[in-house]
């Protein structure tokens, strides 16, 4: 802690050097834990170039708690290091006798940080076996830490012939509308997907394949990284037990594309029944007695106040003209 006139100005510098064999380390994770009194006169900055170079640019850590620095090849990332570069940290404070914030020893402030050099996230084994007796789990890369940016992973879950695969997703949190988990029935990723998931989702039911193979694709962009997912899977032979099992998500915090042939058929069936009922009512109204006609006409007046009324008026007009002709003939 540094307070008051005993230490009116302070500048501290730290250098975080890459490991000697840095070719195996592809990113730097640094976690800050600091509370500062005044962001203008007291700050913590970082820089990825040597401070004595003209091209260096200090950045304010601000409210960031964790910053990930990929190594050079991800140039679109807001924070990145060139291979072999160090990361520099600069803590600065200044004080004047009239400054009631910096000089106030009752205002808590502290600075500490830790860092770790890591290899780039790995997708892991692309071919996974589904067991009928035990649940296995597929985690997002680096789980429970956040997954990496610019990831493109593809996994194939395979069950014995004649079996299906059941998936239970217990955790799911990706960047909304940018990072996606897509599930396909079978090996073909060019076909229509079973599910496309993004955002924060809570699942209440399972996902079931029709084939003995399920393909899972995961894509992340270069911006935000979240905690990822935990996907449990096993093989299952009794399809009748899970035939009605489908995923359920939180509609306000998730993005989901769902394609189900059975749901499309059901909608078409309902529309067909609806048009059939309308046709029957129209036929009765046109050729039945006046009492029934009036009741059905009132129904149509409420449903279609313009188009159907014209049809009924034409029908009534034809009836009146026929009655007049009959009277004239008599």
N, C-alpha and C positions, 0 to 999 in steps of 0.2 A: 504494500500500500504506500502511496506517495501523496502527502498532503502539504498544503500551506507553504510558508516561506522557506522552509528547510530545503525544498526541492522545487523551485519555481518553474524550471523547464526540464523536460526529459524526452530523450529520443532513444529508443531501444530497437536494435535490428537483429533479426535471426535469419539464418540461411538453412534451408532444408535441402540437403544434397541427395541426388539419386543414388541408389545402390551401385556398387562397383560393376556388377554385371547387369546393367540397366536394360539390356535388350529383352529380358524376361519380365520386365515390369512395364505395364502399359497405362497406368493411371495412378494418380496420387489422391488419396482421400484425406482431407484435413477437417477436423471438427473443432470449432471455436466454442469457448465458454467464457464470455466476457460481459461485464456490465460497466458501462462508461457513463460519466456524469454529464458531459456536454459533447455532442457530436461535432461541434465546430472547433473547440479547443482541445478536445481529447478524442483520438481516433486510432483505429487499427487498420492499416492498409496492407495490401499484398502486391507483389510484382513478380513477373516471370522472367525478367531480364536483369542483368547486373546493374545496380544503381548508378554506376559511373558511366554507363553507356547513354548516349543521347536519345536512343530510341525507346528507352524504357518508359513504361506508363503504370503509375500506381493506381490501384483500384481500392475503393473503400469497401471494407467487409460488411459494414452496415448491420442489418439484422440477420445476415446469413449465419446459420449454425453449422451447416455442413456444406463443403464445396468439393466437387470432384473435378480433377484436372486430367482429362485424357492426354495422351502423348501425341503431339503433332498431327497425326493422320486424320483426326476429326477436327478439321479447321473451322467448321460451322459452329462448334460449341463456343459459348460465351467465355469459357475458361479452358485454356489448354496450354500445354508445355511442349516446347521442342525437345526432341530426344537429347538427353544429357544435360538439360538446363536444371538449375536449382530454382526453388521458390523462395522469395524473400518476403519477410514480414517486417513491418515498421509500426511501432507504437510511439505516439507523440502526445505530449500534454504541455500546456503552458498555463501560467498562473500570474495574476496580478493582485495586489492587495485589495482592489475594489471588487474582485471577482468573488461573489458569494456562493457560486456553485462548485467550482473547482476546489476552492479552499475549504469547503465544508466537510469536515471529517465524519459527519453523521450520515452523509450520502454514501451508500455502499457502492463499491466498484471493485472489480477483480478481473484478471486476465489469465487464462490458461488455454492451452490447445494441445491436441494430440494428432498424430498423422500416421498414415500407413501407405506403403507402396504396394500395389496389387497388380496381378495379371489381369488382362482383359477378361470380361465375363465369358464363360464357355457354355455352350448349349448342352454339352454332355452327350451321352450315347443316344444316337438317333433311332435305334431299334430297341423297343422295350416289350417284354413279354407280360401278358396279363394272366395272372394265376387265378384259378377258380376257388382256391381255398383262402387266400390272403389278399388284402388290399395293399397295393403298392402306390407310391406317391411320386408325382412329377412336380418339381418345384420350378419356379421361374429362376433364371440365372442369378446366382449370388444370394438367393433367398436365405435368411430373412432380411438381408440388406437389400437396398434398392438394386434393380437390374440396371444394366449398362445402356447407353444410348447406341443407336444405329445397329440394333440386333435383328437378325433374321434367322430364326431357329425353326427346324422342322423335325417332328418326332412321329414315329409310326408305332402305334400300340397294336400288338398282335395277340389274338386268343387262339386256342385250338380250333380246328375245323369243326363246323357245326355249332359253334358258340358265338355269343355276342359279347360286346364290351360295355360295361356300365361305368360311368364317370360321375364322381361326386366332387364338386368344387367347393372347398371349405373356406378358402380365402381368395379374394379377387379385388385388386386395386391397380389400375393402370391409368395413364394420362388420357383423359376423356377425349375421344374423337381423333387421337393421334397414335396411340399404342393399342394394338389389337391382338386378341387371341381368337383364332378361327379354327373350327372343328369340322372335319370332313368324314363322311361315311365311306371307308375304303381307302385306297391308295391315291386316287385321282384328285389332285388339288385344282383341276380345271373345271370340275363339276360344281353344281350348286352346293354351297356349304350347309351344314346342319345348324351351326351357330356362328355368329361373329360378335365378339364381346369387347366392350371397352368401358372404362370408368370404374366406379365403385359399385360392386354388385353383391347382393346377398342371395344365395341360392337355397331354395327350399326343397327342390326335387332333383332327381338325377337326370343324366343324359344317357341314352342308350343307342348303340349302333344297330344296324340291321345286318351288317357283315361281321366277319371275325377280325377285321382290321379297321382301325380308326387313325386318321392322320390329323395331327395338331400343328398349327403354324402360329408362331409368335413374332410380331414385328414391333420395333420401337424406333422413334425418331431421335433427333439430336437435342431436343429441348428438355422437358421434365422427365424424371424417372421416379416411379413409385415403388411400393413394396412388392408388387407382382402377384403371384398366385400360388396356391397349393391345390393340385388336381389329383385326387385319389381314383384309382381304377382297378378293376378286376374283371375276369371273364364270368359269363353267366349263361346257362343253357335254357332256363325256364323263361322264355320270352313272354308268356302270358302273365307272369307275375309283375312285370314291369312295363306292360304295353301302354299303360296310361301315364307313365312317368315322363315328364318333360320339365325343362328348366323353368324356374320362376325368378324374376329379378325385381329389383327396386326401380320403379319407373322414373323416379325423379333424379336418380344419380347414375343412371346407366344408359348405355347405348347398345341396342341389340337388334340384329337382323335375323328373323326366323322364317324359314321356308318349310311348310309342311303340306304335302299333297292332300292329306286327309282333311285338313282344315279348309283347303280350297274347294274340295268336293262338297263339304258340308255347306259352305256358303252358296254354292251353285244350286244345291238341293233346296235350300230355304228360298232362294229367289224364284225357282221354278214353281214351288208351292204357292208363293205369293201371287205370281202372275196367273196361275190356274184359278185361284179363288176370285181374283178380280174379273177374269173372263166369265166365270159362272155367274157372278153377281150382275154383270153387264147384260148377259143373255137373259137372265130372269127379269131384269128391269125392263128390257125392251119388249118382251113377249108375254109378260104376265098381266094380271088385272091391275086396275088403277091403284088399289090400296097397297099392294105389295110394291108396285112401281114407285109410289110416293115415299115409302119407307126407304127403299134402296136409293132413290134419288137423293134423299136427305144425307145418306152416308156419303155418296159421291160429292155432294155439295160441300161437305166438310173437308173431304180429302183433296179434291181438285175443284176449287171454286170457279174456274173459268172454262177450262177445256171440256170437261164432262157436261157442264150445264148446257153448253151449246148443242151437244149431241142429244141431250134429253129434250131441249126445246124444239129441235128439228123433228124428233120423234112425236112430240105432242102436236106440232103443227101438221104433220102428215095425218095424225088421227083426226084432228078437227076438220081438215079439208075433206077427208073421206066421209065424215058425218054430214057435212054440208052437201056434198054431191048426192048422198043417199036421200036427203030430204028433198032436193030439187027434183030428183027422179020420181019421188012419190008425188 
